[in-house]
Amino acid sequence: MDVVAEAVINLYRRRDEIRGLKMVYEPEYLRFFQARFEPL
């Protein structure tokens, strides 16, 4: 749990630097495993 807590703390500290992704390709099956993304 210490590792998880440390990761969440680091993520929170970098929250303003981290950008999201947009889906640019979505297959009919296994959407989240075969999809393609681009940075926002």
PyRosetta script that sets phi, psi and omega in degrees:
from pyrosetta import init, pose_from_sequence

init()
pose = pose_from_sequence("MDVVAEAVINLYRRRDEIRGLKMVYEPEYLRFFQARFEPL")
pose.set_psi(1, -27.2)
pose.set_omega(1, 178.4)
pose.set_phi(2, -62.0)
pose.set_psi(2, -39.3)
pose.set_omega(2, 180.0)
pose.set_phi(3, -65.5)
pose.set_psi(3, -42.6)
pose.set_omega(3, 179.5)
pose.set_phi(4, -63.8)
pose.set_psi(4, -45.4)
pose.set_omega(4, 179.6)
pose.set_phi(5, -61.2)
pose.set_psi(5, -42.7)
pose.set_omega(5, 179.1)
pose.set_phi(6, -63.4)
pose.set_psi(6, -40.8)
pose.set_omega(6, 179.2)
pose.set_phi(7, -64.4)
pose.set_psi(7, -41.7)
pose.set_omega(7, 179.5)
pose.set_phi(8, -66.0)
pose.set_psi(8, -40.3)
pose.set_omega(8, 178.0)
pose.set_phi(9, -62.7)
pose.set_psi(9, -45.3)
pose.set_omega(9, 178.3)
pose.set_phi(10, -63.3)
pose.set_psi(10, -40.7)
pose.set_omega(10, 178.0)
pose.set_phi(11, -62.9)
pose.set_psi(11, -43.1)
pose.set_omega(11, 179.0)
pose.set_phi(12, -62.7)
pose.set_psi(12, -39.9)
pose.set_omega(12, 179.8)
pose.set_phi(13, -65.5)
pose.set_psi(13, -30.5)
pose.set_omega(13, -178.0)
pose.set_phi(14, -98.4)
pose.set_psi(14, 12.7)
pose.set_omega(14, -172.1)
pose.set_phi(15, -57.8)
pose.set_psi(15, -28.7)
pose.set_omega(15, 179.9)
pose.set_phi(16, -80.9)
pose.set_psi(16, -19.8)
pose.set_omega(16, -179.5)
pose.set_phi(17, -88.4)
pose.set_psi(17, -25.6)
pose.set_omega(17, -172.1)
pose.set_phi(18, -83.2)
pose.set_psi(18, 127.2)
pose.set_omega(18, 178.6)
pose.set_phi(19, -104.7)
pose.set_psi(19, 166.1)
pose.set_omega(19, 180.0)
pose.set_phi(20, -93.4)
pose.set_psi(20, -174.1)
pose.set_omega(20, 178.1)
pose.set_phi(21, -126.8)
pose.set_psi(21, 151.4)
pose.set_omega(21, 171.8)
pose.set_phi(22, -118.2)
pose.set_psi(22, 144.4)
pose.set_omega(22, -178.9)
pose.set_phi(23, -80.4)
pose.set_psi(23, 124.6)
pose.set_omega(23, 179.7)
pose.set_phi(24, -108.4)
pose.set_psi(24, -14.1)
pose.set_omega(24, 176.3)
pose.set_phi(25, -144.9)
pose.set_psi(25, 130.6)
pose.set_omega(25, -178.7)
pose.set_phi(26, -131.7)
pose.set_psi(26, 106.8)
pose.set_omega(26, 179.4)
pose.set_phi(27, -73.0)
pose.set_psi(27, 164.2)
pose.set_omega(27, -179.2)
pose.set_phi(28, -67.0)
pose.set_psi(28, -38.7)
pose.set_omega(28, -178.2)
pose.set_phi(29, -116.2)
pose.set_psi(29, 154.0)
pose.set_omega(29, 179.0)
pose.set_phi(30, 51.1)
pose.set_psi(30, 50.8)
pose.set_omega(30, -173.3)
pose.set_phi(31, -50.5)
pose.set_psi(31, -49.0)
pose.set_omega(31, -173.4)
pose.set_phi(32, -81.1)
pose.set_psi(32, -13.4)
pose.set_omega(32, 179.7)
pose.set_phi(33, -94.5)
pose.set_psi(33, -26.0)
pose.set_omega(33, -176.4)
pose.set_phi(34, -114.9)
pose.set_psi(34, -0.5)
pose.set_omega(34, -178.0)
pose.set_phi(35, -68.3)
pose.set_psi(35, 159.0)
pose.set_omega(35, 176.1)
pose.set_phi(36, -117.8)
pose.set_psi(36, 142.2)
pose.set_omega(36, -175.9)
pose.set_phi(37, -127.9)
pose.set_psi(37, 154.9)
pose.set_omega(37, 172.9)
pose.set_phi(38, -127.1)
pose.set_psi(38, 149.0)
pose.set_omega(38, 175.6)
pose.set_phi(39, -64.1)
pose.set_psi(39, 149.3)
pose.set_omega(39, 175.8)
pose.set_phi(40, -74.9)
pose.dump_pdb("model.pdb")
